[in-house]
Amino acid sequence: MSTAKDRAPGPAGSGLNDDIGEEKRLALYRSQVRLRDAEQRAFDLFLQNLVKGTSHLSLGQEAIAAGFAEAMVKGDLSFCTYRGHAHTLARGVPVEKVLGELMQKDNGLMRGKGGSMHLTSEEHGVMGSYAIIGAHLPIACGAAWRAQYRGDKDVSVCFFGDGTTNIGAFHEALNFAAVWKLPVVFVCENNLYMEYTPIKDVIPIPQPAADRASAYGLERILIDGNDADIVYRTAQKAFARARAGEGPSLIECLTYRHSGHSRADPAKYRPEGELEEWKKHDPVKLYRERLKQFGVTDEVIAEIDASVRKEVDDATEACKAAPSPPLDIITTDVYADGGWAWRN
Amino acid sequence: MAEISYRDAVTRGIAQEMARDPDVVFLGEDVAKPGGCFKATVGLYEQFGGVRVRDTPISEQAILGAAMGAAMTGLKPIAEIMFSDFIAVCFDYIANEFPKARYMSNGQTKCPLVVRTANGAGSRFGAQHSQSVENWCMMIPGLKVVAPSSPIDVVGLMAAAVRDPDPVIFFEHKSLYNSKGEVPDGEILDTLGTAKILRPGKDCTIVALALMVPRALEAAERLRIDHGIDCEVIDVRSLVPLDTKTILGSVAKTHRLFTVEENPRLCGWGAEIVSIVADEGFYDLDGPPVRITTPHIPLPAADIMEDVVLPTPQRIMETIRRGLGS
């Protein structure tokens, strides 16, 4: 399915623009800038004590969220982790809705009832962000089972980190999906650290996901997760395979998170110079250069940057002005009748 | 009207719902071609085919996770966990995923599914295949929990569980699979959250669940014959929602309360019922509420030991007789 060419970092400037096209490339760029700015804003608001609870940023990992989301069509489903802001935004959820939830305001996606780790927007195909490692891989299988059962053509896409590959649910889900030939795509974002411990210290193989694919009869797919073009092409192939009834894919995307695991983590466990080295391969920077090599003008790029900045600025102001959620929703939606009654 | 077994009632209840609604699908370990480890799903594969009735790998997390994903996106799955003890290996779905998705998403996410599982002792299987774990599920906001004691209730409550828009954990009792009862022909649909007064009485209220129901009824009959004590026996049937009105109404009439629970004593469902009665029916009571439970021990395998630890009709009878001072 995936060729050697896809797995290598894109030969920037050398490729033709025909398979992706300028319109999609501009969308990929806009999406990455939007994720970068929104996440950076979330971090800044945290420093101002305006983002409460925990938060897990995807700074540095934007190409994966953007590349997969841009390859999805309406009706495709995303299943995310607690590091899910980027995947949620990439499906088109307004920045205000996400920042509002992080700031625990009434304008948040779930009006403060879920928090940063559980972003959900079913109208955008975001079927939840799951904070128990591995839990959503079987759930994505179930959504894919429904598609298979009904003959629906949507694909379920499940994102998770490298640390997830050591939990039981990962292996149960991979086996289940492969045996039932489900239209589900598993996307491992290998950012080299599970939380604080390097993933290489806790696996007996070099690549946590790719090197396990063969155990489930799947192709080994390892790509540069910081190159949105490669991510996009790989996603398209996996989706086509899923829609054709050929079963699941497991894709390992190499990337690096610029921030710590969560807001409480200064990431001091990293070797000196590692972050700087990866920042040379920053997905947003890389893609900006890519656009220029394809002849996109500085003005067009600046226009995208400015309009994204405006959305993030406007969202920030709206969230600062938004009220806290009303306390009467504490007891709503425990059960399907809208309430919380467990007795008569 | 025909007399059928509790085991066959499981098949009938599932078949009734699968025939009614093409969105109902059924998955689990050995449930399809083999007809279930307890033979409680024999014939469903033949009747509805391998697309709707599916054998899975031994992967309890995959079973419950897949059921949830299917439920979230429009199907009405019934998932089997072969022994209720195995809930412990997939408890994340029962404790963290099914019951919290709707709340955390501010009402966006639905999770209409049924987990049916063989619960309880009596088969001499030892501490990991005999437990009564209904109280593990009762304590979680967002779940519904049902445990029928008779074939007719199995059919009717299964239908209610499948049609319910919330996740329902459906406890079947292993030692009841062979029991029989009259079940009317045609569609049967019961209501979750309703207890049944199986035997009216005036001297005390006995509240029981699942296998403890026939034992409570037997104790009540012997108390009447041997001691002239007139017990009211209530089958709780549904722990969540809990029909407290029926229980409080009964205690207001009999003035004494006994719970008969197969779960080990600590945090058993009877403790919650006693607490509610103490809060809201205290002045109706003429004496302390009494809980008759399995002791706080893992279940032993040997028959003579297992028989001693579960509440028996004899123990129920003696405890009530002593409690009433007769």
Contacts between the chains, C-beta under 8 A, distances in Angstrom:
chain1	res1	chain2	res2	distance
A	77	B	73	7.3
A	109	B	106	7.7
A	110	B	104	6.4
A	110	B	105	5.6
A	110	B	106	4.0
A	110	B	108	7.5
A	111	B	106	5.1
A	113	B	103	6.2
A	113	B	104	5.9
A	113	B	105	7.8
A	113	B	106	5.0
A	114	B	104	4.0
A	114	B	105	6.2
A	114	B	106	6.9
A	115	B	104	7.9
A	118	B	104	4.6
A	118	B	105	7.2
A	120	B	104	7.1
A	120	B	105	4.1
A	120	B	108	5.6
A	120	B	109	6.3
A	121	B	108	7.4
A	122	B	105	7.4
A	122	B	108	4.8
A	122	B	109	6.7
A	127	B	69	7.9
A	127	B	72	6.3
A	127	B	73	7.6
A	127	B	109	7.5
A	128	B	72	8.0
A	128	B	101	6.5
A	128	B	104	8.0
A	128	B	105	6.7
A	128	B	109	6.3
A	130	B	97	7.6
A	132	B	92	5.4
A	132	B	96	5.5
A	132	B	97	7.4
A	134	B	61	7.9
A	135	B	65	6.8
A	135	B	92	5.5
A	135	B	93	7.3
A	135	B	96	7.0
A	135	B	97	5.8
A	136	B	65	7.7
A	137	B	65	7.1
A	138	B	59	8.0
A	138	B	61	5.5
A	138	B	62	4.6
A	138	B	63	7.9
A	138	B	64	7.2
A	138	B	65	2.2
A	138	B	66	5.5
A	138	B	68	7.7
A	138	B	69	7.1
A	138	B	93	7.9
A	139	B	65	4.7
A	139	B	66	7.5
A	139	B	68	5.1
A	139	B	69	4.1
A	139	B	72	7.3
A	139	B	97	7.0
A	140	B	69	6.0
A	141	B	62	6.5
A	141	B	65	6.5
A	141	B	66	4.8
A	141	B	69	6.1
A	142	B	65	6.1
A	142	B	66	3.8
A	142	B	67	6.1
A	142	B	68	5.6
A	142	B	69	2.3
A	142	B	70	4.2
A	142	B	71	7.3
A	142	B	72	7.3
A	142	B	73	7.5
A	142	B	77	7.5
A	143	B	69	4.0
A	143	B	70	6.9
A	143	B	72	6.5
A	143	B	73	4.7
A	144	B	69	7.3
A	145	B	66	5.6
A	145	B	69	6.9
A	145	B	70	5.3
A	145	B	75	7.9
A	146	B	69	7.1
A	146	B	70	4.7
A	146	B	73	4.5
A	146	B	74	5.9
A	146	B	75	5.1
A	147	B	73	7.7
A	149	B	25	6.6
A	149	B	51	6.7
A	149	B	52	7.9
A	149	B	70	7.6
A	149	B	75	6.7
A	150	B	74	7.6
A	156	B	69	7.3
A	168	B	61	6.3
A	169	B	61	4.6
A	169	B	62	7.5
A	169	B	65	6.8
A	169	B	92	7.8
A	172	B	57	7.4
A	172	B	59	3.9
A	172	B	60	8.0
A	172	B	61	4.9
A	172	B	62	4.0
A	172	B	65	7.8
A	173	B	61	7.8
A	173	B	62	5.7
A	173	B	65	6.9
A	175	B	57	5.9
A	175	B	59	6.7
A	175	B	62	7.4
A	176	B	56	7.0
A	176	B	57	6.2
A	176	B	59	5.8
A	176	B	62	4.0
A	176	B	66	6.6
A	179	B	57	6.6
A	180	B	54	7.9
A	329	B	106	7.5
A	332	B	107	7.0
A	333	B	102	5.3
A	333	B	103	5.3
A	333	B	106	6.3
A	333	B	107	3.9
A	334	B	102	7.3
A	334	B	103	5.5
A	334	B	141	5.6
A	334	B	142	5.5
A	335	B	102	7.6
A	335	B	142	6.9
A	335	B	144	7.9
A	335	B	166	5.2
A	336	B	102	6.9
A	336	B	110	6.8
A	336	B	112	7.5
A	336	B	164	7.8
A	336	B	165	3.5
A	336	B	166	5.0
A	337	B	165	7.9
A	338	B	107	7.3
A	340	B	141	7.1
A	341	B	241	6.9
A	342	B	141	7.3
A	342	B	240	5.2
A	342	B	241	5.7
A	342	B	242	6.4
A	343	B	193	8.0
A	343	B	241	6.0
A	343	B	242	4.4
A	343	B	243	7.6
A	343	B	244	4.8
A	343	B	276	7.7
A	344	B	193	6.5
A	344	B	241	6.7
A	344	B	242	7.6
A	344	B	243	5.9
A	344	B	244	6.1
A	344	B	245	5.1
